[in-house]
Amino acid sequence: VDGGGRILIDRRLRAANRGEEERGGKQAGQSGVPVHLCCCIKLYRAAGFGILALILGVVGLYGLLAYLVARSTNEIGIRMALGARRAEVLSLILKGAFKLLAFGIALGLPAAWVAGRWIASMLFQLRATDPLTAGIAAALLTATAFVAALVPGFRAARVDPLAALRHE
């Protein structure tokens, strides 16, 4: 955070502490832990869980696509034997990945919108239904899904048609 943002956050935290003192509660810094440290710990914890969820999603998508490519090796071999180019096979695999991604985002965005009520208390200066944040999350998931789909896609594009037909 730049200097101006840091000053703004410090002012808001001091104002929140003054409000607690007026209501007779303990000041957040009185427990021996500075207020900004508590906020940072929550931020890092939330970011860590977000990164873990992203990694699990990417690994799951990669595993599913790798399984589907291995299962359809015979079909891919037939397509290539009939004249399909490597780019067409790669495109076929990527289209399948993006169909799965679109289905997941179509289910996940409304679910996140509904679940936003439960996580609203953990968000600082952010609405639980912030469309910019949801859009950035969907774009990040799309980019990582594209990278996860490239490995099985390139593997499918390198299939030797004769070896694939002998495989089954």
trRosetta pair geometry for C-beta under 8 A, 3 or more apart (Angstrom, degrees):
i j d omega theta_ij theta_ji phi_ij phi_ji
1 5 4.1 -122 -175 97 103 123
1 6 4.9 137 108 -62 116 78
1 9 6.8 10 157 -6 167 138
2 5 5.1 90 53 14 71 104
2 6 6.9 -134 98 -8 34 92
3 6 5.7 -57 -146 35 28 112
3 7 6.4 29 156 -20 64 105
4 7 5.8 -53 -150 33 31 111
4 8 6.5 31 152 -19 64 106
5 8 5.6 -54 -149 36 34 113
5 9 6.4 33 154 -17 67 104
6 9 5.8 -53 -148 37 31 110
6 10 6.3 33 153 -19 65 107
7 10 5.7 -54 -147 38 31 112
7 11 6.4 33 154 -21 65 105
8 11 5.8 -53 -149 34 30 112
8 12 6.5 26 155 -15 64 106
9 12 5.8 -57 -149 38 32 108
9 13 6.3 31 155 -18 67 107
9 36 7.2 84 134 -109 120 108
10 13 5.8 -56 -146 37 30 110
10 14 6.3 31 156 -18 65 105
10 36 7.4 -26 -93 -64 73 127
11 14 5.8 -56 -149 37 30 109
11 15 6.3 30 153 -19 65 107
12 15 5.6 -52 -146 37 33 113
12 16 6.4 36 153 -21 65 103
13 16 5.6 -51 -148 35 33 112
13 17 6.4 35 151 -19 64 104
13 28 7.5 -91 -171 56 95 140
13 35 4.7 147 -172 115 128 144
13 36 6.5 -61 -77 -63 170 79
13 39 7.7 -99 -95 -26 126 141
14 17 5.6 -53 -149 36 34 112
14 18 6.4 36 152 -20 66 103
15 18 5.6 -50 -148 34 33 112
15 19 6.5 37 151 -21 63 103
16 19 5.6 -52 -152 33 33 115
16 20 6.7 36 150 -20 64 102
16 28 7.1 17 111 -9 109 131
16 35 7.7 147 75 -156 119 148
17 20 5.6 -51 -152 33 35 112
17 21 6.6 35 151 -19 66 103
17 27 4.6 43 -161 -149 101 96
17 28 5.7 -102 -95 21 93 92
17 29 6.5 -3 -115 6 141 101
17 35 6.7 -101 -62 -64 117 150
18 21 5.7 -53 -150 35 35 112
18 22 6.4 35 152 -20 66 104
19 22 5.8 -53 -148 34 33 111
19 23 6.5 21 156 -10 65 108
20 23 6.0 -64 -149 43 31 103
20 25 4.2 -80 -171 75 87 110
20 26 6.7 -33 154 82 127 32
20 27 5.6 146 86 -100 126 47
20 28 6.8 133 6 -30 164 77
21 24 7.7 51 -179 -70 31 16
21 25 7.3 -92 -71 62 25 65
21 27 5.7 7 -62 -70 96 97
26 30 4.9 -123 -178 61 98 134
26 31 6.9 80 142 -51 138 86
27 30 4.4 103 62 -22 85 107
28 31 7.1 -47 -179 11 40 105
28 33 7.9 -68 158 84 76 85
28 35 4.4 74 103 -99 127 99
28 38 6.6 -108 175 23 118 152
29 33 7.3 -132 -134 83 46 45
29 34 5.7 8 -122 -127 97 45
29 35 5.2 -61 -61 -34 88 89
33 37 5.6 -120 177 79 87 124
33 38 5.7 94 128 -57 120 96
34 37 4.4 91 67 1 89 108
34 38 7.4 -155 95 -8 49 82
35 38 5.8 -53 -157 30 36 111
35 39 6.7 32 150 -15 67 105
36 39 5.5 -52 -150 38 40 113
36 40 6.2 42 151 -23 68 104
37 40 5.6 -52 -145 36 33 112
37 41 6.4 37 155 -22 65 103
38 41 5.9 -53 -149 32 30 111
38 42 6.6 27 154 -14 63 106
39 42 5.9 -58 -152 39 32 109
39 43 6.2 33 151 -21 66 109
39 124 6.6 42 -150 -62 115 158
40 43 5.4 -54 -146 37 33 114
40 44 6.2 29 158 -16 67 106
41 44 6.0 -55 -145 39 29 106
41 45 6.2 30 155 -20 63 109
42 45 5.7 -55 -145 38 30 113
42 46 6.2 28 157 -16 65 107
42 122 6.4 -157 178 -156 122 91
43 46 6.0 -57 -147 38 28 107
43 47 6.2 25 155 -16 64 110
43 124 7.8 -48 -78 17 103 129
44 47 5.6 -54 -141 41 31 111
44 48 6.1 37 155 -24 65 106
45 48 5.7 -52 -147 33 28 114
45 49 6.6 24 155 -14 62 104
46 49 5.9 -55 -149 38 31 107
46 50 6.3 34 151 -21 64 108
46 122 6.4 149 -83 155 135 128
47 50 5.5 -54 -147 37 33 115
47 51 6.3 32 155 -18 66 104
48 51 5.9 -54 -146 37 30 108
48 52 6.3 31 153 -18 63 107
49 52 5.5 -52 -145 38 33 114
49 53 6.3 36 154 -21 65 104
50 53 5.7 -53 -149 35 30 111
50 54 6.4 31 152 -19 64 105
51 54 5.5 -52 -148 36 34 113
51 55 6.4 34 153 -19 66 104
52 55 5.8 -53 -147 36 31 111
52 56 6.4 31 155 -17 64 106
53 56 5.7 -54 -146 38 31 111
53 57 6.3 33 154 -20 64 107
54 57 5.7 -56 -149 36 30 112
54 58 6.3 27 155 -17 65 107
54 140 7.1 -49 -122 133 134 115
54 141 7.0 -133 -126 -95 89 75
54 144 6.3 83 -179 39 104 174
55 58 5.8 -56 -145 38 30 108
55 59 6.1 27 158 -16 66 108
56 59 5.9 -55 -141 40 29 108
56 60 6.1 31 157 -20 64 110
57 60 5.7 -57 -146 38 27 112
57 61 6.3 24 157 -16 64 108
57 104 7.9 125 -152 173 117 155
57 141 6.7 -39 122 -137 153 102
57 144 7.5 82 94 103 107 129
57 145 7.7 -58 138 -77 105 92
58 61 5.8 -55 -145 39 29 108
58 62 6.1 30 155 -19 65 108
58 144 4.9 -78 -89 153 121 115
58 145 6.9 -139 -110 -83 73 51
58 147 7.6 -7 -146 77 124 99
58 148 4.6 -167 -162 -69 82 138
59 62 5.7 -53 -144 39 30 112
59 63 6.2 31 156 -20 64 107
59 148 7.8 -126 -67 -130 22 132
60 63 5.8 -55 -145 37 28 110
60 64 6.3 26 157 -17 64 107
61 64 5.8 -55 -145 38 30 110
61 65 6.2 24 158 -13 65 109
61 97 6.8 76 178 -148 113 97
61 100 6.8 153 -131 112 98 137
61 101 7.5 35 -125 -75 142 87
61 145 5.6 -66 145 -129 170 86
61 148 4.9 80 92 116 111 146
61 149 7.0 -57 146 -62 114 82
62 65 6.0 -61 -145 42 27 106
62 66 6.0 28 157 -20 65 110
62 148 4.3 -108 -66 -169 91 102
62 149 7.7 -135 -97 -68 62 40
62 151 6.6 24 -143 52 107 126
62 152 7.0 166 -156 -23 63 112
63 66 5.8 -54 -142 37 27 111
63 67 6.3 29 157 -19 62 107
64 67 5.8 -57 -151 36 29 111
64 68 6.3 25 154 -16 65 108
64 100 7.2 156 107 -143 143 165
65 68 5.6 -54 -143 39 34 110
65 69 6.1 34 157 -19 67 105
65 93 6.8 85 -166 -174 113 101
65 96 7.2 139 -120 103 94 114
65 97 5.7 6 -93 -88 135 102
65 148 7.1 134 24 135 140 90
65 149 5.6 -165 -112 -120 171 70
65 152 4.2 -176 130 37 104 158
65 153 7.7 -31 167 -42 133 73
66 69 5.8 -53 -144 37 29 110
66 70 6.3 28 155 -17 63 107
66 151 7.4 -19 -80 104 102 105
66 152 4.7 -139 -83 -88 56 120
66 155 7.6 39 -125 48 78 153
67 70 5.8 -57 -147 38 29 109
67 71 6.2 27 155 -19 64 110
68 71 5.6 -56 -144 39 30 112
68 72 6.1 4 163 2 66 112
68 96 6.9 -151 123 145 154 150
68 152 7.5 66 62 169 86 151
69 72 6.3 -70 -139 50 26 92
69 73 7.1 62 154 -67 60 73
69 76 7.4 23 -158 -35 73 150
69 93 6.4 20 -88 -119 110 125
69 152 4.4 -176 -14 -176 148 107
69 153 7.7 -135 -91 -72 140 32
69 155 6.0 89 142 87 151 112
69 156 4.7 -114 -146 -67 116 109
70 73 6.1 -12 -161 -37 34 110
72 75 4.4 -42 -172 41 88 119
72 76 5.7 93 126 -25 87 95
72 156 7.9 11 86 -125 100 122
73 76 5.7 -56 -146 39 31 111
73 77 6.2 36 153 -23 65 106
73 156 7.8 -140 -105 -123 62 77
73 159 6.1 180 -151 -128 81 139
73 164 5.0 -148 156 -138 87 99
73 167 5.6 -29 110 79 129 164
73 168 7.9 169 83 -44 97 98
74 77 5.6 -54 -150 34 29 114
74 78 6.6 30 153 -18 63 103
74 164 5.9 168 -104 163 35 92
74 165 6.9 91 -140 -104 75 43
74 167 6.3 -138 -75 72 81 110
74 168 4.6 17 -88 -26 134 136
75 78 5.7 -53 -150 34 32 111
75 79 6.4 34 152 -19 65 105
76 79 5.6 -51 -149 35 33 114
76 80 6.3 28 154 -15 66 106
76 89 5.9 74 -151 -141 103 122
76 156 5.3 -124 -129 -166 157 95
76 159 5.0 84 117 43 121 160
76 164 6.2 -113 80 -149 84 159
77 80 5.9 -57 -146 40 30 107
77 81 6.1 31 154 -21 65 108
77 159 5.7 -108 -76 143 74 125
77 160 7.5 12 -120 98 100 41
77 161 4.6 130 -164 -141 75 53
77 162 7.6 -156 -162 -2 118 13
77 163 7.3 -138 -114 74 132 57
77 164 2.4 -167 -70 95 136 133
77 165 5.0 -160 136 -45 138 69
77 167 7.3 167 -26 19 155 117
78 81 5.6 -54 -143 37 30 112
78 82 6.3 23 157 -13 64 109
78 161 7.5 127 -67 -148 17 98
78 164 7.6 -119 -23 113 56 122
78 165 7.0 106 -69 -86 69 97
79 82 6.0 -65 -151 41 27 105
79 84 4.0 0 153 5 91 147
79 88 7.6 -142 158 109 123 117
79 89 6.5 141 102 -90 133 97
79 92 7.8 -14 166 -20 172 165
80 83 7.8 174 -171 30 29 9
80 84 5.2 -77 -87 61 44 94
80 86 7.9 36 -115 -77 113 58
80 89 6.6 -4 -70 -60 100 137
80 159 6.3 -179 -4 86 153 99
80 161 4.3 -146 94 -75 106 106
80 164 7.4 93 41 31 123 147
81 161 3.9 145 -64 -172 84 140
81 162 7.7 115 -92 -59 113 53
81 165 6.8 39 -47 -47 149 129
84 88 4.7 -121 -169 83 92 133
84 89 5.8 102 135 -53 123 89
85 88 4.9 100 57 3 74 102
85 89 7.4 -140 99 -3 42 86
86 89 5.7 -55 -151 37 36 110
86 90 6.2 37 152 -18 69 106
86 157 4.0 73 -164 -172 90 105
86 158 7.4 40 -130 -67 120 44
87 90 5.6 -52 -146 39 32 113
87 91 6.2 37 152 -22 64 107
87 157 7.5 53 -60 -130 24 131
88 91 5.5 -52 -146 36 31 115
88 92 6.5 39 151 -25 63 101
89 92 5.5 -48 -151 29 33 116
89 93 6.7 29 153 -14 64 103
89 153 7.7 151 123 -168 76 71
89 156 5.3 -154 156 126 112 100
89 157 4.7 157 85 -98 117 67
89 159 7.4 -144 -173 28 161 109
90 93 5.9 -57 -152 37 33 108
90 94 6.2 28 153 -15 67 110
90 153 4.6 73 -143 169 73 108
90 154 6.8 27 -108 -78 111 47
90 156 7.1 158 -85 76 50 102
90 157 4.6 0 -56 -65 92 131
91 94 5.8 -57 -142 42 31 109
91 95 6.2 36 157 -24 66 105
92 95 5.9 -52 -148 32 27 112
92 96 6.7 27 153 -17 60 105
92 156 7.7 -111 74 126 105 146
93 96 5.8 -54 -155 35 33 113
93 97 6.5 33 149 -19 65 105
93 149 6.5 165 136 177 94 98
93 152 6.0 -161 -172 111 138 93
93 153 3.9 179 88 -105 136 81
93 156 5.1 151 -57 38 140 150
93 157 7.8 -103 8 -41 134 87
94 97 5.4 -51 -148 35 36 113
94 98 6.3 29 156 -15 68 106
94 146 7.4 30 -143 -136 106 74
94 149 5.5 112 -112 133 64 134
94 150 7.8 26 -89 -83 103 55
94 153 5.6 29 -51 -101 82 147
95 98 5.9 -59 -145 41 30 105
95 99 6.4 37 153 -25 64 102
96 99 5.7 -49 -149 29 32 113
96 100 6.7 30 153 -14 62 103
97 100 5.8 -57 -157 37 33 110
97 101 6.2 33 147 -20 67 109
97 145 6.2 164 162 161 110 100
97 146 7.5 131 117 -102 138 41
97 148 7.5 170 -152 89 137 88
97 149 3.5 -9 -92 -107 172 143
97 153 7.6 -67 -17 -56 135 115
98 101 5.1 -47 -140 39 40 117
98 102 6.1 45 157 -23 68 100
98 145 7.5 123 -92 123 58 127
98 149 7.7 -46 -40 -37 69 172
99 102 5.9 -50 -145 35 29 110
99 103 6.5 30 153 -18 61 106
100 103 5.7 -56 -151 36 31 112
100 104 6.3 29 152 -18 65 108
101 104 5.7 -57 -148 38 31 111
101 105 6.2 26 157 -15 67 107
101 141 7.2 161 -153 133 106 100
101 142 6.3 100 172 -111 143 68
101 145 4.8 110 -94 147 131 167
102 105 5.9 -54 -142 40 30 107
102 106 6.1 34 156 -23 64 108
103 106 5.7 -55 -145 36 27 113
103 107 6.6 15 158 -7 62 108
104 107 6.1 -64 -150 43 29 102
104 108 5.5 21 158 -18 68 120
104 141 7.9 -131 107 157 124 140
105 108 5.5 -58 -127 44 29 108
105 109 5.9 32 174 -25 68 105
105 138 5.5 73 -136 -135 126 108
105 141 7.0 159 -83 92 104 139
105 142 7.8 6 -62 -66 143 93
106 109 7.0 -40 -132 26 17 105
106 110 7.8 6 165 1 47 105
107 110 7.0 -73 -165 43 30 99
107 111 6.3 22 152 -15 67 119
108 111 5.5 -64 -145 43 33 112
108 112 5.9 33 159 -21 71 107
109 112 5.7 -53 -143 36 29 109
109 113 6.3 35 154 -25 63 104
109 134 6.0 81 -135 -173 97 125
109 138 6.9 2 -77 -75 113 125
110 113 5.3 -50 -147 32 36 118
110 114 6.5 32 156 -16 67 103
111 114 5.9 -55 -150 38 32 107
111 115 6.1 23 155 -11 67 112
112 115 5.7 -58 -137 46 31 106
112 116 6.4 58 153 -50 61 91
112 134 6.6 154 100 -116 138 107
112 137 8.0 -180 -152 90 172 155
113 116 5.7 -34 -161 -4 28 122
113 129 5.7 52 -142 -118 81 94
113 134 7.7 14 -71 -97 85 149
114 117 7.1 -40 172 7 44 104
115 118 5.6 -50 -171 34 65 111
115 119 6.5 38 140 -4 85 108
116 119 6.0 -71 -143 50 38 95
116 120 6.2 66 156 -61 71 88
116 127 7.9 33 173 149 134 69
116 128 2.9 137 175 152 105 114
116 129 5.3 136 107 -60 170 68
117 120 5.9 -26 -151 -15 29 119
117 128 6.4 168 -61 94 30 166
119 122 5.2 -54 -172 37 74 113
119 123 6.6 75 134 -31 85 101
119 128 6.0 137 75 -123 84 115
120 123 5.9 -59 -153 26 39 113
120 127 7.7 -17 -128 -161 99 48
120 128 4.3 -69 -86 -44 85 128
123 126 4.3 -103 176 71 115 97
123 127 7.3 80 118 -159 151 2
123 128 6.1 -174 3 -75 152 69
126 130 5.5 -56 -173 -32 87 148
126 133 6.6 67 -168 -46 126 149
127 130 4.7 137 64 -58 83 83
129 134 7.8 -13 -168 -31 45 131
130 133 4.2 59 92 14 115 112
130 134 6.6 167 90 -11 61 86
131 134 5.5 -57 -144 42 37 111
131 135 6.0 40 156 -23 69 107
132 135 5.7 -55 -147 37 28 112
132 136 6.4 28 155 -18 64 105
133 136 5.8 -53 -146 36 31 110
133 137 6.3 31 154 -18 64 106
134 137 5.7 -54 -147 37 31 112
134 138 6.3 30 154 -18 65 106
135 138 5.7 -54 -145 38 31 109
135 139 6.2 30 155 -18 65 107
136 139 5.7 -54 -145 38 31 111
136 140 6.2 32 155 -19 65 106
137 140 5.8 -53 -146 37 30 111
137 141 6.3 29 154 -17 64 107
138 141 5.7 -54 -146 39 31 111
138 142 6.2 35 152 -23 64 106
139 142 5.5 -52 -147 35 32 114
139 143 6.4 32 155 -19 65 104
140 143 5.8 -53 -147 36 31 110
140 144 6.4 21 157 -10 65 108
141 144 6.0 -58 -143 43 30 104
141 145 6.0 32 156 -22 65 110
142 145 5.7 -56 -143 37 27 112
142 146 6.4 33 154 -24 62 103
143 146 5.7 -51 -152 29 30 114
143 147 6.8 26 152 -14 63 103
144 147 5.6 -51 -150 37 38 110
144 148 6.2 38 151 -19 68 106
145 148 5.5 -53 -143 40 34 112
145 149 6.1 31 156 -19 66 108
146 149 5.9 -59 -146 38 27 108
146 150 6.7 42 152 -38 61 98
147 150 5.7 -41 -154 11 34 118
148 151 7.0 -50 -170 19 36 105
149 152 6.4 -62 -159 48 47 99
149 153 5.6 50 148 -27 75 117
150 153 5.3 -65 -143 43 29 116
150 154 6.0 27 163 -18 70 106
151 154 6.2 -53 -144 36 25 105
151 155 6.5 26 154 -18 59 108
152 155 5.3 -55 -146 38 36 116
152 156 6.2 37 155 -21 68 103
153 156 5.8 -54 -149 35 30 109
153 157 6.4 28 153 -19 64 107
154 157 5.5 -53 -143 37 35 113
154 158 6.5 29 157 -17 65 107
155 158 6.1 -62 -151 37 29 106
155 159 7.6 56 146 -52 58 83
156 159 5.9 -22 -166 -20 42 115
159 163 7.3 -143 -176 73 71 102
159 164 5.0 44 171 -59 116 131
160 163 4.0 60 78 18 110 112
160 164 6.4 174 81 -15 54 86
161 164 5.7 -59 -144 37 29 112
161 165 6.4 25 160 -17 65 106
162 165 5.9 -56 -148 36 30 107
162 166 6.4 24 155 -13 64 108
163 166 5.8 -58 -146 41 32 108
163 167 6.4 53 149 -46 64 97
164 167 5.3 -35 -152 5 34 123
165 168 7.3 -62 -165 33 33 94
